[in-house]
């Protein structure tokens, strides 16, 4: 009996992942096959039939994905905007929605370059460094700082930051203005963040999130906005007058997250924005000009 063809193995894997209620079974079956073969997904159509070593390794990866281990943990990679990040256990896997937040930071930094200055950008709650790496690779020249507290996440952040002229700070965001970034008070052009924003009582249904994303990257107090309040305080200290903060939030926080900045007193032009699916996704605000600077 001949070994099953690649096409047959892909079909079988897709069915297995579908039965396990993996959200995107065909995509993940193809992504795992491409990973094992070392090719892009699009190359699977014309790829020669693989041997037994492929089948054994592929079966193992499909089994683990059916157990709801994140795809990115199995491949070791997460694609984000124009970069490929190294990820794994201990770090939050960047989501496509966060690409919009990163895009706002990139656009603002480019505007600073166009004005004749080198922008200073700070990525708080950096995790894998998705936002920081995007800014550093898409905006030149640019000075980028990334802040992360958790040891496991910092290890992944350092890997992704290497070679991208990003300064990594292992520090608590709540204290970074007094410690690691005290030299930047009032000098930063852009603060970007994907902070934790899940309320303490929330029920996370996806096993990939509940069982594999680090708790520190998810939970944020009773209303999910504790980290957002810290962000509003810290960004107000770091940004120069007119500087921009952009922060992602849950789709149910389209009113509550902007209200954090409106109540703070240091912010102007507070606005919320939708993602590509039309759901509230991120808030922006500008550091208000101090009274003495207006005279």
N, C-alpha and C positions, 0 to 999 in steps of 0.2 A: 504494500500500500504506500503510495507516494505521500510525501509530506504536504500539508496544506499550503496553498499559495499565499503570497503576501495579501492579496485581495481577500481571500477567505479568512485569514487571521485577523485582518482589520474588521471584517464584518462580525466575526465571532466576539472580538474584543468590544466592539460597539454595543452588541446585544448584552454582553455581560455587564458593562458599565451602566447601560440603561436600566437593567434589572436592579442594580444597586442604587438607582435614583441619582446618579451623577448628573449634574445639570446639563453638561454638554458632552454627551458620550462619544459622538463621532469625532468631534474636534480633539478630545483627549486621547482617544484611541490612535488617531493619526499623529498627534504630537508625541506620544510615547514611542511610536514606531520610528518616527523621524529622529528622535533623540537617540535611540539605540543604533540606528544606521548612520548617524552623523550627517544627516542631510536636512534640507528644508522640507516642510510638509508638501509643498507643491511638487517636489521631486519623486514622491512616492509612486505616482502614476506610471512613471517610466523606469523605475528602479528594478534592477535584476532581482530574481527570486533569491531571498536570503537563505542561509543555511540553518543548521540545527542550533548553533550558538545563539542566533538571533531569537529563535522560537523560545528557548529556555529563558533568556533574559527578558524578553517581551512579556511572556506569560507571568513572570514574577512581578513586573511593574504594573501590569493590568490588574493582577490580584490585589496589590497594595492600593491602587487607585480605587478599586471597588470597595476597599475598606475605608474609603473617604480620606485617605492621606492626600494632602493637596498636590495637584499636578506639579506645582513649582518646587515642592520639596523633592519630588522624584527626579525632575530634570535638573534641579539646582539653579534654575534661571527664571527670571520674570522680565517680560518685555514691557517697556514703559517709554512712551513717546519715541525718541530716536535712539534709545540705548537699551542694552540688555544687562540687567542687574543680576548679581549673584545673591541668592536667597536660600533659606533653609530653616530648620527648627530654631526658634528663639527670636525671629524677626517677623514683623508684620509684612504680609505679602502686599505690595502696592496694587491698587485697583485701577481700572481704566478711568473711573470718575476723577481720580486725583490728577490725571493728566490735564484737566481743565485748570485746576489750582496752580499746577506748575506752569501752565501756559500764561496765566496772568502774571506770575512772577517774571517769566522770561520777557514778556512784552514790556513790563515796567522797567526792567533792567536795560533793555534795548533803548528805551526812551531816554534813560540817563546817559547812555553812551552817545546817543545822537545829540544830546545837549553839551557834550564835550567833557564829561567826567567819567571816571571809572566807578561803576556802581558797586556798592557794598550790599550783599544779600545775605540774610540769615535764615536758615531752615531750622525751625524749632520742632521738637518731637520727631527727629529726622528718620528714625528707623533704619531702613535699608539705604537711605540717602537718595531716594528717587527724585525728589524735588531738587535737592542740591546738585546732583549729577546732571540733571536736565539743564539747569541754569548754567552750570560751569561749562557744559559742552556746547550750548547754543548761543551763549553771549560772550563775546571777547572784545576788549578785556573785561574782566570781572573778578571781584574778590568775594568768595563764597565761604561762609561759615556754617557748619552743621552741628547741631546740639542733640545729644541723645544720652539718656541716663543708664539704661539697662545694659549690663555687660555683654550678653549674647548679641543684642542688636548692634552694639558698638563694634563688635568684631566684624559683622557683616558690613556695617557702614564703612569701616576702614578699608575693607577689600574694594568696595565700589568707589570710594573716594580716591584710591591710589591712582596717581597719574593724571588726576583731574584738577589739580591746584585747589583742592578743598581743604580747609582747616577744620579738623574734627575736634570737638570738645566733648569729653565725657563729663556731663554735668547735669544737674537738675534744672529744668527750665525755670522753675520758680526762683532759683537763686543765681541764675547765670548772669543777670545784670550786675550783681554785686561781686561776681567772681570771674568766670572765664571771659566774659564779654564786657567787663567794666570799662575797658579802654575804648569801647565803641558807643558809649552813651551819647545819643543825639547825633550820631554820624551815619546811621544805617539808612539806606534808600528803600529797601524792601525786606519785610519779614513775611515769610510764608510758613504755613503749618498745616499738617493733617493731624490734629490732636485727637486723643481718645475722646469719644463722644457718646458711648453707650450708657444709658441709665442703669443704675444698680439693679433694678427690678426687672430689666428686660429679659426676654427669653430668646436666646440665640438659637435658631433652628438648624443652621448649616453646620454639620460636624466639622467641616474644614476650618470654620471660624472658631466654634466653641471649644474644640479639642486641640487645635494646633496654633492659632494666632496667640501671641503672648497676652496675658491678662492686662499688663500695663499699657498696652496699645489699644485696649477696648474700653474699659470701664472708667467712668468719670463722674462719680457722685450720683445723688438721687435723681437729678434731672438731666444728667449727661453733659452738663456744661461747666463743671468745675475747672477742667483744663482750659476751656475757652476764656474763663474769667482770669486765670493766670496769664494766658496769652495776651489778653487785652492790657493787663498791667505791664508785663515785661516789654511788649512791643512799643508801648507808649514811652518807655524809658530809652529804648534803643533807637527809634526812628528820628530822623531829622524832621523839622516842620515840613509838612506836605508829603512825607514819606508814606508808603503804602503798606498795609497789612492785608493779607489774603489768607483765609482759613476755611478748610472744608468742614462740613457738619452733616448730620443725618438729615434725610429728606423730610423729617417731621419737625425740624428745628429752623425752618425758614423764617419764622418770626422771632423765636426765642433767641437764636444766636445773634442776629443783628442787634437785638435789644440789649445784649450784654455790652456792646460797644456804645450804644446810645446813652446808656445809664452811666457809663464810666466817666464821661466828662472831658476826655482828652481827644475825642475823635470827631471828625467832620466827614460829610459825604458818605455816610454809612449806607450800604446797599447790599441786597441779597441777589443771587444769580441762580439761574436754572442750569441743570445739566442737559445733555443731548436728548434725554427722555422727557424733558419738561418738568423735572422735579427740582425743588429747591436743593442746592448743593453746596454753595460756598458764599461767604460774606467778604466784602472788601470795605475798607475804611481808610481815611487819610488822617495822619497826625495833624491835629489842629495847630495853627500858628499861634505861638505864645503871645500874650497880650503885649509884652514889651517889644516884640518884633513887629507889631502892627503900627507902632507909634513912629 
